Amino acid sequence: MANYKDACQSIRDYIEEKQLKAGEKLPSEAELSKMLGVSRLTLREALNSLKTEGRVYAIQGKGTFVSCEMDNIENVMNYNLGVTEMIRANGHVPGTAGFQKILAQADRQIADRLGVREGMDVLVCSRVRLADDMPVAFTTDYMSNRIAQEFLGNMDENISIYDFIEKKCGISIGVCRTEMIPAKADKKLAELLNIPKETLLMKFKLILNDVFGEPLVYAEEYFRADAFNFVVLRTRK
């Protein structure tokens, strides 16, 4: 009977032969066990090994799914990089899909973060972020009036917000306060990111300020956990 390493390779071959894309489901454990001619114990050992490699991931009660076919995009959180810059810095080609610009009324949370009046119109830009044509993040940017008027005329869907602020608006970026929280993909996010519903994501809620501490952008960003690896370097006081 095949050992778990043979089973690992057989599963890799199956994914390649069937041309399974990220987010697609593998057969059940019972089906895989029968298909590969291995025990359930050996199969689980193989699947655990593939999870460690980042090749597959599991959702309790739903099954095992194919992960992103790329090395994780790594970002050291001590440095303030935009999503476009993160993707490019890791050797991938950044892109976007579903680019939208709308005017929306600021609710209390957005108003507080941008320092504007509740109910005031703010420019909102949302888009799926791609790495080598693979959807890896969904971002929504709420812009202050200082940059909104200039951004309304922007026609480049792939533009980096950071580049736009610094190069187009001539504003120096200062501190970015970022809150990181776990989140689950709802139906909309699952469809946009090509992942199963309720997949765990990393959610960032951030306020991007200028060097004087004035808010420029409030953003909510959802990152696929199988595509990004965020690192924090900590030192003792």
Residue frames relative to the residue before (quaternion, step in Angstrom):
aa qw qx qy qz dx dy dz
M 1.0000 0.0000 0.0000 0.0000 0.00 0.00 0.00
A 0.5457 -0.6438 0.4303 0.3203 3.59 -1.01 0.85
N 0.3944 -0.6909 0.5431 0.2685 3.56 -1.14 0.62
Y 0.7316 -0.4561 0.2700 0.4289 3.58 -1.28 0.14
K 0.6086 0.5551 -0.3616 0.4366 3.61 1.12 -0.59
D 0.6293 0.5107 -0.3233 0.4886 3.57 1.06 -0.76
A 0.6468 0.5204 -0.3148 0.4601 3.56 1.01 -0.86
C 0.5990 0.5594 -0.3487 0.4547 3.59 1.07 -0.76
Q 0.6935 0.4755 -0.2772 0.4649 3.55 0.81 -1.03
S 0.6328 0.5320 -0.3348 0.4521 3.59 1.01 -0.77
I 0.6513 0.4975 -0.3158 0.4780 3.60 1.03 -0.75
R 0.6119 0.5317 -0.3450 0.4731 3.59 1.03 -0.77
D 0.6619 0.5086 -0.2980 0.4631 3.57 0.92 -0.96
Y 0.6361 0.5341 -0.3252 0.4520 3.57 1.00 -0.83
I 0.6461 0.5214 -0.3133 0.4609 3.59 0.95 -0.90
E 0.6769 0.4901 -0.2830 0.4706 3.56 0.99 -0.92
E 0.6792 0.5031 -0.2977 0.4438 3.60 0.85 -0.95
K 0.7215 0.4171 -0.2344 0.5004 3.58 1.01 -0.85
Q 0.3198 -0.7761 0.4789 0.2570 3.57 1.40 -0.13
L 0.1617 0.8077 -0.5436 0.1613 3.55 0.92 0.97
K 0.2981 -0.7561 0.5612 0.1563 3.55 -0.96 0.93
A 0.6868 -0.4611 0.3567 0.4341 3.54 -1.31 0.30
G 0.7759 0.3200 -0.2558 0.4797 3.55 -0.93 0.95
E 0.5887 0.5679 -0.3825 0.4297 3.59 1.23 -0.25
K 0.4695 -0.7209 0.4558 0.2283 3.54 -1.06 0.86
L 0.3973 -0.6812 0.5645 0.2441 3.54 -1.14 0.76
P 0.6286 -0.4955 0.4092 0.4381 3.61 -1.21 0.25
S 0.6440 -0.5239 0.3856 0.4027 3.57 -1.26 0.39
E 0.6690 -0.4865 0.3654 0.4269 3.58 -1.27 0.31
A 0.6401 0.5265 -0.3318 0.4505 3.58 0.96 -0.82
E 0.6744 0.4897 -0.2933 0.4684 3.60 0.93 -0.89
L 0.6635 0.5020 -0.3050 0.4635 3.58 0.94 -0.89
S 0.6310 0.5466 -0.3265 0.4433 3.56 0.97 -0.89
K 0.6834 0.4714 -0.2724 0.4863 3.56 0.95 -0.93
M 0.6542 0.5387 -0.3028 0.4361 3.56 0.95 -0.92
L 0.7595 0.3801 -0.1887 0.4930 3.58 0.97 -0.94
G 0.3925 -0.7400 0.4651 0.2864 3.58 1.24 -0.27
V 0.5408 0.5892 -0.4145 0.4342 3.57 1.03 0.84
S 0.5810 -0.5695 0.4430 0.3766 3.54 -1.26 0.35
R 0.6348 -0.5256 0.3932 0.4076 3.58 -1.24 0.37
L 0.6133 0.5580 -0.3413 0.4427 3.58 1.10 -0.74
T 0.6685 0.4855 -0.2899 0.4830 3.59 0.93 -0.95
L 0.6382 0.5309 -0.3286 0.4504 3.59 0.97 -0.82
R 0.6683 0.4961 -0.3131 0.4574 3.59 0.89 -0.87
E 0.6109 0.5349 -0.3434 0.4721 3.57 1.10 -0.71
A 0.6546 0.5087 -0.3044 0.4692 3.58 1.00 -0.85
L 0.6680 0.4971 -0.3027 0.4637 3.60 0.91 -0.89
N 0.6311 0.5225 -0.3340 0.4660 3.60 1.03 -0.74
S 0.6347 0.5248 -0.3216 0.4672 3.56 1.06 -0.78
L 0.6711 0.4891 -0.2889 0.4763 3.59 1.00 -0.84
K 0.5991 0.5373 -0.3597 0.4722 3.59 1.13 -0.55
T 0.6367 0.5274 -0.3165 0.4651 3.57 1.02 -0.86
E 0.6559 0.5003 -0.2985 0.4799 3.59 1.07 -0.76
G 0.4421 -0.6837 0.4659 0.3465 3.58 1.19 -0.48
R 0.4450 0.7103 -0.4390 0.3235 3.58 1.28 0.33
V 0.7855 0.0696 -0.0391 0.6137 3.59 1.13 -0.65
Y 0.1093 -0.7614 0.6287 0.1147 3.53 -1.34 0.20
A 0.3069 -0.7676 0.5409 0.1551 3.57 -1.17 0.57
I 0.1538 -0.7339 0.6518 0.1131 3.53 -1.24 0.63
Q 0.4778 -0.7069 0.4388 0.2821 3.55 -0.59 1.19
G 0.8265 0.2080 -0.1797 0.4913 3.52 -0.87 1.01
K 0.7273 0.4147 -0.2326 0.4949 3.58 1.26 -0.19
G 0.6092 -0.5755 0.3535 0.4156 3.61 1.07 -0.65
T 0.5575 -0.5819 0.4788 0.3482 3.54 -1.35 -0.32
F 0.1343 -0.8181 0.5592 -0.0004 3.53 -0.90 1.03
V 0.5448 -0.6089 0.4713 0.3321 3.56 -1.26 0.53
S 0.3461 -0.7364 0.5467 0.1976 3.57 -0.97 0.90
C 0.7224 -0.3924 0.3382 0.4580 3.52 -1.38 -0.03
E 0.3553 -0.7369 0.5375 0.2043 3.56 -1.02 0.80
M 0.6036 0.5051 -0.3878 0.4799 3.56 0.66 1.11
D 0.5649 -0.5400 0.4771 0.4021 3.54 -1.29 0.29
N 0.5819 -0.5952 0.4117 0.3710 3.58 -1.06 0.69
I 0.4222 -0.6644 0.5585 0.2615 3.54 -1.12 0.79
E 0.1476 -0.8291 0.5370 0.0498 3.56 -0.43 1.21
N 0.0099 0.7846 -0.6196 0.0175 3.54 -1.05 0.82
V 0.3078 -0.7208 0.5928 0.1852 3.55 -0.88 1.00
M 0.4109 -0.7752 0.4286 0.2156 3.56 -0.46 1.25
N 0.5277 0.6287 -0.4171 0.3904 3.59 1.22 -0.22
Y 0.7153 0.3736 -0.2287 0.5445 3.59 1.24 -0.41
N 0.3639 -0.7581 0.5082 0.1858 3.54 -0.88 0.99
L 0.1033 0.7917 -0.5896 0.1224 3.56 -0.14 1.34
G 0.4366 -0.6560 0.5446 0.2872 3.54 -1.15 0.67
V 0.6915 -0.4777 0.3294 0.4303 3.57 -1.27 0.28
T 0.6320 0.5308 -0.3310 0.4575 3.59 0.94 -0.84
E 0.6773 0.4916 -0.2886 0.4651 3.57 0.94 -0.93
M 0.6074 0.5489 -0.3558 0.4507 3.62 1.02 -0.73
I 0.6858 0.4914 -0.2868 0.4538 3.55 0.83 -1.05
R 0.6855 0.4884 -0.2867 0.4575 3.57 0.86 -0.97
A 0.6499 0.5437 -0.3158 0.4271 3.59 0.99 -0.84
N 0.7081 0.4308 -0.2541 0.4985 3.58 1.20 -0.49
G 0.6372 -0.5967 0.3088 0.3775 3.57 1.23 0.47
H 0.5749 0.5719 -0.3898 0.4364 3.60 1.23 0.31
V 0.4670 -0.6561 0.5126 0.2978 3.55 -1.25 0.41
P 0.2937 -0.7765 0.5263 0.1839 3.63 -0.55 1.10
G 0.0647 0.7814 -0.6190 0.0447 3.54 -1.20 0.58
T 0.2700 -0.7568 0.5675 0.1796 3.56 -1.29 0.05
A 0.0761 -0.7516 0.6509 0.0759 3.54 -1.36 0.31
G 0.8237 0.2435 -0.1707 0.4829 3.56 -1.20 0.51
F 0.1911 0.8168 -0.5201 0.1603 3.59 1.09 0.73
Q 0.0498 0.8009 -0.5932 0.0649 3.58 -0.85 1.01
K 0.0698 -0.7481 0.6574 0.0570 3.53 -1.17 0.74
I 0.1111 0.7900 -0.5958 0.0932 3.59 -0.73 1.03
L 0.3828 -0.6500 0.5889 0.2900 3.53 -1.34 0.26
A 0.0309 0.7978 -0.5995 0.0566 3.56 -0.85 0.97
Q 0.5087 -0.6392 0.4783 0.3223 3.55 -1.17 0.55
A 0.4418 -0.7057 0.4935 0.2516 3.55 -0.86 0.98
D 0.2908 -0.7171 0.6002 0.2024 3.56 -0.87 0.96
R 0.7523 -0.4056 0.2423 0.4590 3.59 -1.24 0.08
Q 0.6517 0.5297 -0.3251 0.4348 3.59 0.92 -0.89
I 0.6931 0.4633 -0.2796 0.4763 3.58 0.83 -0.98
A 0.6316 0.5383 -0.3321 0.4484 3.59 0.99 -0.84
D 0.6579 0.5098 -0.3104 0.4593 3.59 0.93 -0.89
R 0.7052 0.4768 -0.2745 0.4472 3.57 0.92 -0.90
L 0.7291 0.3889 -0.2390 0.5099 3.60 1.07 -0.61
G 0.4183 -0.7226 0.4608 0.3009 3.59 1.24 -0.20
V 0.5234 0.6076 -0.4274 0.4174 3.58 1.05 0.81
R 0.6394 -0.5271 0.3967 0.3949 3.57 -1.31 0.12
E 0.5202 -0.6285 0.4753 0.3292 3.58 -0.98 0.82
G 0.7703 0.3101 -0.2532 0.4964 3.59 -0.89 0.93
M 0.5172 0.6389 -0.4136 0.3914 3.57 1.27 -0.16
D 0.5034 -0.6418 0.4820 0.3199 3.60 -1.07 0.69
V 0.0015 -0.7731 0.6343 -0.0037 3.57 -0.97 0.91
L 0.4731 -0.6533 0.5092 0.3001 3.56 -1.17 0.57
V 0.1030 -0.7925 0.6009 0.0132 3.55 -0.87 1.05
C 0.0784 -0.7829 0.6170 0.0164 3.56 -0.85 1.03
S 0.0249 0.7965 -0.6032 0.0328 3.59 -0.75 1.03
R 0.1181 0.7907 -0.5909 0.1081 3.57 -1.11 0.71
V 0.4318 -0.6216 0.5817 0.2980 3.51 -1.34 0.46
R 0.2571 -0.7650 0.5722 0.1459 3.57 -0.90 0.93
L 0.1979 -0.7995 0.5641 0.0585 3.55 -0.88 1.05
A 0.1012 -0.7317 0.6677 0.0924 3.54 -1.28 0.56
D 0.8070 -0.1082 0.0120 0.5804 3.58 -0.39 1.25
D 0.6961 -0.5013 0.2386 0.4553 3.57 0.99 0.99
M 0.5665 0.5661 -0.3946 0.4505 3.61 1.26 0.22
P 0.3939 -0.7175 0.5098 0.2648 3.66 -0.74 0.95
V 0.0204 -0.8425 0.5367 -0.0417 3.57 -0.58 1.15
A 0.8059 0.0610 -0.0276 0.5882 3.62 1.18 -0.33
F 0.1709 -0.7380 0.6374 0.1412 3.53 -1.32 0.39
T 0.0484 -0.8302 0.5548 -0.0243 3.57 -0.70 1.08
T 0.0928 -0.7572 0.6443 0.0552 3.51 -1.20 0.71
D 0.0998 -0.8082 0.5803 0.0062 3.56 -0.70 1.16
Y 0.1626 -0.7545 0.6318 0.0713 3.56 -0.88 1.06
M 0.1858 -0.8529 0.4851 0.0522 3.56 -0.43 1.22
S 0.4768 -0.6465 0.5152 0.2987 3.52 -1.11 0.74
N 0.6547 -0.5286 0.3657 0.3977 3.57 -1.22 0.40
R 0.5608 0.6305 -0.3834 0.3755 3.58 1.15 -0.55
I 0.7996 0.2539 -0.1343 0.5274 3.59 1.04 -0.69
A 0.5060 0.6944 -0.4111 0.3045 3.59 1.23 -0.39
Q 0.6609 0.5246 -0.3229 0.4287 3.60 0.84 -0.94
E 0.6621 0.4977 -0.2959 0.4757 3.57 0.98 -0.88
F 0.6851 0.5014 -0.2923 0.4403 3.58 0.97 -0.87
L 0.5455 0.6230 -0.3982 0.3947 3.60 1.15 -0.52
G 0.7086 0.4535 -0.2505 0.4790 3.57 1.09 -0.72
N 0.5110 0.6561 -0.4173 0.3664 3.59 1.27 -0.11
M 0.1528 -0.8057 0.5689 0.0616 3.58 -0.84 0.98
D 0.5576 0.6066 -0.3830 0.4177 3.60 1.31 -0.04
E 0.2904 -0.7984 0.5046 0.1535 3.58 -0.28 1.27
N 0.6980 0.4700 -0.2671 0.4697 3.61 1.17 -0.50
I 0.3944 0.7546 -0.4659 0.2406 3.59 1.23 0.00
S 0.4135 -0.6658 0.5654 0.2572 3.53 -1.14 0.75
I 0.4792 -0.6672 0.4894 0.2926 3.59 -0.84 0.99
Y 0.6421 0.5304 -0.3273 0.4463 3.56 1.00 -0.82
D 0.6561 0.4938 -0.3079 0.4804 3.59 0.93 -0.89
F 0.6322 0.5459 -0.3294 0.4402 3.57 0.97 -0.87
I 0.6796 0.4934 -0.2944 0.4562 3.58 0.86 -0.97
E 0.7404 0.4338 -0.2382 0.4548 3.56 0.83 -1.00
K 0.7816 0.3685 -0.1882 0.4669 3.59 0.84 -0.95
K 0.7305 0.4118 -0.2386 0.4898 3.58 0.96 -0.85
C 0.7685 0.3508 -0.1816 0.5033 3.55 0.95 -0.89
G 0.3577 -0.7640 0.4719 0.2562 3.59 1.24 -0.34
I 0.4855 0.6509 -0.4348 0.3893 3.58 1.14 0.63
S 0.3525 -0.7327 0.5437 0.2081 3.58 -0.89 0.91
I 0.3572 -0.7456 0.5291 0.1910 3.55 -0.83 1.05
G 0.2173 -0.7836 0.5728 0.1031 3.54 -1.00 0.90
V 0.8330 -0.1475 0.1396 0.5146 3.55 -0.91 -0.97
C 0.1581 -0.7521 0.6325 0.0962 3.55 -1.16 0.74
R 0.1850 -0.7844 0.5840 0.0972 3.58 -0.51 1.18
T 0.0349 -0.8321 0.5516 -0.0461 3.57 -0.57 1.20
E 0.1467 -0.7548 0.6357 0.0676 3.52 -0.97 0.98
M 0.1554 -0.7953 0.5832 0.0569 3.58 -0.79 1.06
I 0.0872 0.7992 -0.5872 0.0940 3.57 -0.72 1.07
P 0.4896 -0.6394 0.4871 0.3378 3.62 -1.09 0.54
A 0.0108 -0.7842 0.6204 -0.0061 3.56 -1.15 0.62
K 0.3249 -0.7188 0.5753 0.2160 3.54 -1.27 0.42
A 0.5136 -0.6509 0.4672 0.3071 3.55 -1.06 0.77
D 0.2626 -0.7263 0.6107 0.1749 3.56 -0.84 1.00
K 0.7638 -0.3720 0.2414 0.4690 3.59 -1.27 -0.03
K 0.6576 0.5225 -0.3090 0.4461 3.58 0.94 -0.91
L 0.6944 0.4681 -0.2789 0.4700 3.59 0.82 -1.00
A 0.6171 0.5526 -0.3442 0.4419 3.58 1.02 -0.78
E 0.6788 0.4774 -0.2900 0.4766 3.59 0.95 -0.86
L 0.6700 0.5112 -0.3044 0.4440 3.59 0.93 -0.88
L 0.7770 0.3490 -0.1688 0.4959 3.58 0.96 -0.89
N 0.4063 -0.7471 0.4467 0.2780 3.58 1.32 0.11
I 0.5105 0.5978 -0.4323 0.4418 3.53 0.89 1.07
P 0.6021 -0.5510 0.4094 0.4078 3.62 -1.18 0.32
K 0.5815 -0.5628 0.4572 0.3688 3.56 -1.18 0.59
E 0.8095 0.2422 -0.2387 0.4786 3.55 -1.14 0.86
T 0.3558 0.6995 -0.5259 0.3279 3.61 1.19 0.33
L 0.4727 -0.6751 0.4869 0.2893 3.58 -0.99 0.83
L 0.0860 -0.7774 0.6230 0.0104 3.53 -1.01 0.95
M 0.3725 -0.6556 0.5855 0.2977 3.53 -1.34 0.15
K 0.1333 -0.8029 0.5790 0.0482 3.57 -0.69 1.11
F 0.1404 -0.7638 0.6260 0.0705 3.55 -0.96 0.97
K 0.0712 -0.7325 0.6743 0.0609 3.54 -1.09 0.82
L 0.0802 0.8456 -0.5154 0.1136 3.57 -0.34 1.19
I 0.2065 -0.7254 0.6420 0.1378 3.51 -1.30 0.56
L 0.1861 -0.7813 0.5916 0.0707 3.55 -0.66 1.18
N 0.1161 -0.8223 0.5568 0.0157 3.56 -0.63 1.18
D 0.4741 -0.5999 0.5347 0.3597 3.55 -1.31 0.22
V 0.7274 -0.4475 0.2863 0.4344 3.59 -1.27 0.05
F 0.6707 0.4705 -0.2998 0.4887 3.60 1.25 -0.26
G 0.5817 -0.6228 0.3527 0.3865 3.55 1.30 0.14
E 0.4898 0.6469 -0.4422 0.3821 3.58 1.23 0.27
P 0.4599 -0.7123 0.4505 0.2796 3.64 -0.77 0.95
L 0.2156 -0.7720 0.5906 0.0929 3.53 -1.06 0.92
V 0.8002 -0.0046 0.0654 0.5961 3.56 0.96 -0.97
Y 0.1270 -0.7064 0.6830 0.1353 3.52 -1.20 0.65
A 0.0403 -0.8292 0.5567 -0.0284 3.61 -0.70 1.05
E 0.1311 -0.7226 0.6697 0.1103 3.50 -1.31 0.57
E 0.0287 -0.8253 0.5599 -0.0672 3.55 -0.59 1.22
Y 0.1436 -0.7804 0.6058 0.0584 3.56 -0.94 0.96
F 0.1033 -0.8173 0.5668 0.0070 3.57 -0.63 1.18
R 0.4550 -0.6487 0.5348 0.2933 3.56 -1.05 0.80
A 0.4271 -0.7333 0.4731 0.2369 3.55 -0.73 1.09
D 0.6640 0.4830 -0.3158 0.4755 3.60 1.19 -0.40
A 0.6947 0.4520 -0.2772 0.4861 3.60 1.27 0.02
F 0.7756 0.2937 -0.1529 0.5374 3.61 1.17 -0.52
N 0.0891 -0.7544 0.6486 0.0470 3.51 -1.24 0.64
F 0.0964 -0.8160 0.5696 0.0184 3.59 -0.39 1.24
V 0.1424 -0.8021 0.5798 0.0150 3.54 -0.83 1.10
V 0.1289 -0.7672 0.6241 0.0724 3.58 -1.00 0.87
L 0.2337 -0.7554 0.5994 0.1250 3.58 -0.83 1.01
R 0.0620 -0.8237 0.5635 -0.0122 3.56 -0.55 1.17
T 0.0953 -0.7733 0.6245 0.0548 3.57 -1.09 0.76
R 0.5033 -0.6216 0.4973 0.3362 3.56 -1.24 0.44
K 0.5522 -0.6111 0.4507 0.3443 3.52 -1.14 0.68
